[in-house]
Amino acid sequence: MSSVIDFVLLALLVFTAIRIARLRGLFSAAILAGIYSLLGACWMSVLDQPDVAFTEASVGAGISTVLILVTLSLTTSEEKQPERAPRFSLLQARRLLPLVVVVVTGAILVYGTIDLPRLGDPEAPANLHVAPRYIEDSQHEIEVPNLVTAVLASYRGYDTLGETAVILTAGVGVMILLGGARRRRPGTPKTTRGAAP
């Protein structure tokens, strides 16, 4: 039953990704991107990764969607139509380059998963060394009843701090970009400092 749910979620992820790529309406694409992140969070939850699922749901489906919608409120909601180029032109070759890069990178990543242990394999290094120590010693060492909280707050504290710093930096960067992108509307008079409005 679990494998059926995995395949259904993966099929929904693929369908949503294809639909996002084919949309011209940026608002619809932003909403579908949030749905994509939510489906990814559901899939990670099914794979027994609640911390990753929580991060994906809050950052991917939550904060990112809000930032995209705020950005769209400052710009247009429709994607510009691309100019038609002659067949087999240099411009079309440049458009194919990102697709080639994504396909090659995806193939390398899939090839890299061949050596990974199977999901739930009791002989995997994580299940032989790391997980038993967390399960047996976290209550005594940290005195936190929730194992996931103990791992994130103590054993992986620096990692969690780094992730928080990355999210904060990204949020500050987006706010700076959005603040700098606001342009004066045509027809509004310039005001000088110290002058009465």
N, C-alpha and C positions, 0 to 999 in steps of 0.2 A: 504493500500500500504506500509505503514511504517513497519508493522509487517512482510510482505513478504521480505522486504529488510533485516530486522533483522534476519530472519530465513536463508536467503541466506548467509549472512555474517557469521553467526554461523556455518552453514554447511561447508563453506570454511575454517573456523578456525579449525574445527574438522578434516577435510580432510588433511589440511596442517600439523597439529600436528602429525597425524598418519603417514603421509609420511616422516616427519622428523625422527620419531622414527625408521622407517624401513630402512632408507638410511645407506649405508656404506661409501659413499663418503662424507668427512667432508666439502669440499667446497660447494657441493650441499646443504648439511644440513644448512650451514651458510647462504646461499642465501635464502633458504626457511624460515629460522628463521627471516630474515629481512622482507620477505613477510608476515609472520605471524604477526609480530609487526605492519606492515602497515595495514593489515586487521583489527587488533584490534583497531588501531587508527580510521579507517573508522567507525567501529561499535560504538566507543565512540562518534564520531562526530554525528552519526545518533541519539544517545541517548541524544543529546544536552549537551554534556560535551566537549566543544572546548578546554579548558585548559588541560584536561587530554589527549585528543586526540593529541594535539600539543606536549606534553611531551613524549607520547608514540612514536609518529612519529620521533621526533628528537633523543631521547635516544635509544629507542628500535630498530627502523629501521635504524637509522643513526649511532650513536656512537658505539653501541654494535656490529653492523655488521662490521664496520671498524676494531674494536679491535679484533674480531674473525678472520677476514681475515689476519690481521697482525700476529696474533698468529699462524695461519696455515702456513704463509710464513716461520716461524721458525721451524716448525715441519713437519710431513708427512701429506699428504692430504687424506689418507685412514685409516679407522679404522681397528685395528687389529682384526683378526678373533678370537672369543672366543674358548677356548679349550672345546672339547666335554667331558661332565661329564657323569658318569653313571646315569641311571634313579633313581629318588627319592634320590639323594645324598644331603648331607649337603650344598654343593655349590649351588645347585638349590634352596634349601630352602632360602638361603641368597639372591639369586636373586629375589625371590618372595616377600621378605620383603619390598623393596621400593614400589612395586605395592600395597601391603596391606596398607601401610602408606598413600599413595596418595588417595586410595579409601576411607579410613576411614576419612581422612581430608576433602575430597570433600563432603562426606555425612554430616559431621558436618557443613560445610559451607552452604550447601543447606538447612539444617535444620535451620540454623541461619537466613536465608532470609525469613522464614515464617512470622515473626513478622514485617518485613519491610513494610512501606506503599507502595501502588501501584505507579507506575511511573506516575507522573503528578497529583497525588491526591491533590486537593486543601485544604484538611483538614490535610495534613502532617505537622508536626511541622516546617520543613524547609520553607514551603510555608506560614505558619501563622506568624512566628516571624522573621526569619533571612532574607529571600528574600525581603519582603516588606521594611525592614529597609535599606537594600543595595540599592534598587531601588529608594527609596524616598530621602535618605540622602547622598548618595555617591557624587552626583554632588556638593552639598553644603559643605560637610565636606572635600572632597579631591580635588575637582575641576579637575577631570579627566573625559573626555567625555566617554571613553570606560569602561563599568561596570566591565567586566572581569579583565581588567588591574587594576582598582581601588581595586577590591577584592584581587587580588594576590599581589599587591604592598603595600597595606596599611592594610586592615583588616586581611589578612592572611600573612603579611610580614614576621613574624618570621617563619611561616611554610615554606614559599618559600625560606627563607634564609637557613633553615635546609635542604630542598631538594637540594639546590645548594651545600651545604657543603657535603652532602652524595655523590652527583655525582662527585664532585671534589676529594673526598677521594677515591672513587672507581677508578677514572681515574689515580690518582697518584699510587695507589696500583697495578693496572694493568701494568703501565709503569715500576714500580720497579720489578715486577715479570718477565716481558719480558726482562728487562735488565739483571737480574740475571740468566735467562734461557739460555742466549747465551753462548755457550761453544766454547772453542778453537777447531778449526778444526784440525783433525789429520794431522801431517806432517809439521805444522807451528812451527818455532823455538820460544823458549821463549825469551822474551826481558826483560832486567833489566832496572831499572830506571837510567837515566843518561847516558845510553850507546847509542852510535850512531846506527841508524838503518842500 
